[in-house]
Amino acid sequence: MNETRLARFRALIQERLQELGDSSAVGQSARAVVELDQQSVGRLSRMDALQNQAMAKAQQARREVEARRLRLALDRISAREYGYCDGCGDDLPEGRLTLDPAATLCVSCARG
């Protein structure tokens, strides 16, 4: 992969990492401890708050996994190992990398 394409994918990955960081900051209050004051909040409202908290924590876990994948992709760019399938060694299509810049397998190997 040439330097221009590597620079474009590096920028795309850094942009996505920034978006994940921004999303994480916005969702921080949703992951906070749920106040269980029975006088001010009814039972169903508390259950709803606990469910929302659990969903926010699950979203944060997914963001952390995606950020880890993207950081590994940046490491592969630095090591000049980016854009190759870990399964068969072929070049990954540019469209696949545009959709998922952290991809490590071609479609055939991913299905396999």
C-alpha positions as CSV (number, residue, x, y, z in Angstrom):
1,M,0.0,0.0,0.0
2,N,1.4,3.4,-0.9
3,E,2.1,6.3,1.5
4,T,-0.9,8.3,0.3
5,R,-3.4,5.5,1.0
6,L,-1.7,4.7,4.4
7,A,-2.0,8.4,5.4
8,R,-5.6,8.4,4.4
9,F,-6.4,5.3,6.5
10,R,-4.3,6.6,9.4
11,A,-6.4,9.8,9.4
12,L,-9.7,7.8,9.1
13,I,-8.7,5.6,12.1
14,Q,-7.7,8.7,14.2
15,E,-11.0,10.3,13.3
16,R,-12.9,7.2,14.4
17,L,-10.9,7.0,17.6
18,Q,-11.8,10.7,18.3
19,E,-15.5,9.9,17.7
20,L,-15.4,7.0,20.1
21,G,-13.8,9.1,22.7
22,D,-16.4,11.8,22.3
23,S,-19.2,9.2,22.5
24,S,-17.6,7.8,25.7
25,A,-17.6,11.2,27.3
26,V,-21.2,11.8,26.5
27,G,-22.3,8.4,27.9
28,Q,-20.4,8.8,31.1
29,S,-23.4,10.1,33.1
30,A,-25.6,7.2,31.9
31,R,-23.1,4.7,33.4
32,A,-23.1,6.4,36.8
33,V,-24.4,4.7,39.9
34,V,-28.2,4.6,40.0
35,E,-29.7,6.4,43.0
36,L,-32.1,4.0,44.7
37,D,-34.1,6.6,46.7
38,Q,-37.4,4.9,47.1
39,Q,-39.1,8.1,48.2
40,S,-38.3,10.0,45.1
41,V,-38.3,7.3,42.4
42,G,-40.8,4.5,41.9
43,R,-40.0,0.8,41.5
44,L,-40.5,0.8,37.7
45,S,-38.5,4.0,37.3
46,R,-35.6,2.4,39.2
47,M,-35.8,-0.7,37.1
48,D,-35.8,1.5,34.0
49,A,-32.8,3.4,35.3
50,L,-30.9,0.2,36.0
51,Q,-31.7,-1.1,32.5
52,N,-30.4,2.1,30.9
53,Q,-27.3,2.0,33.0
54,A,-26.6,-1.6,31.9
55,M,-27.1,-0.7,28.2
56,A,-24.8,2.3,28.6
57,K,-22.1,0.0,30.1
58,A,-22.5,-2.5,27.3
59,Q,-22.2,0.3,24.7
60,Q,-19.0,1.5,26.5
61,A,-17.6,-2.0,26.4
62,R,-18.2,-2.2,22.6
63,R,-16.6,1.3,22.2
64,E,-13.5,0.0,24.1
65,V,-13.2,-3.1,21.9
66,E,-13.5,-1.0,18.8
67,A,-10.9,1.5,20.0
68,R,-8.5,-1.4,20.8
69,R,-9.0,-2.7,17.3
70,L,-8.4,0.7,15.8
71,R,-5.2,1.2,17.9
72,L,-3.9,-2.2,16.7
73,A,-4.6,-1.0,13.1
74,L,-2.5,2.1,13.7
75,D,0.3,-0.2,15.0
76,R,0.0,-2.3,11.8
77,I,0.3,0.9,9.7
78,S,3.5,1.9,11.6
79,A,4.9,-1.6,11.1
80,R,4.0,-1.6,7.3
81,E,1.8,-4.6,7.9
82,Y,-1.6,-2.8,7.2
83,G,-3.9,-3.8,4.5
84,Y,-3.1,-7.5,4.3
85,C,-5.3,-10.4,5.2
86,D,-4.1,-12.4,8.2
87,G,-5.6,-15.5,6.8
88,C,-4.4,-15.7,3.2
89,G,-2.0,-12.8,2.9
90,D,-3.8,-11.1,0.0
91,D,-4.4,-7.4,-0.1
92,L,-7.6,-6.3,1.6
93,P,-9.9,-4.4,-0.7
94,E,-9.9,-0.6,-0.2
95,G,-13.7,-0.6,0.2
96,R,-13.5,-3.1,3.0
97,L,-10.9,-1.0,4.8
98,T,-12.9,2.1,4.3
99,L,-15.9,0.5,6.0
100,D,-13.8,-1.2,8.7
101,P,-10.3,0.2,8.9
102,A,-9.5,-2.3,11.6
103,A,-10.3,-5.3,9.4
104,T,-7.7,-8.0,9.4
105,L,-9.4,-10.6,7.2
106,C,-10.7,-10.6,3.7
107,V,-14.3,-11.5,3.2
108,S,-13.5,-15.1,2.1
109,C,-11.3,-15.7,5.2
110,A,-13.8,-14.1,7.5
111,R,-16.5,-16.4,6.2
112,G,-14.3,-19.4,6.4
